[in-house]
């Protein structure tokens, strides 16, 4: 069983869309939980222009082995052409919390021929 955990950050233009996406991930046991900030300010360059817009941000807690599946779902369903989905391993922390992350998530799905 995979015991390594990661935090995955996703941003989106709409807090309600992001909350619904996170609910789906929790229901599917792809993440144990999330901490969401309903409004952040994002400043970035896109297609040659500087943008300054409100967004929502979430930090998901999951198994490292589930990050590719979360990334794939975000790419398939996200309203942005290139969504922000970044992850890093959790190096240390409350061992009971890290064990909870593992217990509340599932093993990754086996790859299928159609995707």
Rosetta blueprint (number, residue, H / E / L):
1 X L
2 X L
3 X L
4 X L
5 X E
6 X E
7 X E
8 X E
9 X E
10 X E
11 X E
12 X E
13 X L
14 X L
15 X H
16 X H
17 X H
18 X H
19 X H
20 X H
21 X H
22 X H
23 X H
24 X H
25 X H
26 X H
27 X H
28 X L
29 X L
30 X L
31 X L
32 X L
33 X E
34 X E
35 X E
36 X E
37 X E
38 X E
39 X E
40 X E
41 X E
42 X E
43 X E
44 X E
45 X E
46 X E
47 X L
48 X L
49 X E
50 X E
51 X E
52 X E
53 X E
54 X E
55 X E
56 X E
57 X E
58 X E
59 X E
60 X E
61 X E
62 X E
63 X E
64 X H
65 X H
66 X H
67 X H
68 X H
69 X H
70 X H
71 X H
72 X H
73 X H
74 X H
75 X H
76 X H
77 X H
78 X L
79 X L
80 X L
81 X L
82 X L
83 X L
84 X L
85 X E
86 X E
87 X E
88 X E
89 X E
90 X L
91 X L
92 X L
93 X L
94 X L
95 X H
96 X H
97 X H
98 X H
99 X H
100 X H
101 X H
102 X H
103 X H
104 X L
105 X L
106 X L
107 X L
108 X L
109 X L
110 X L
111 X L
112 X L
113 X L
114 X L
115 X L
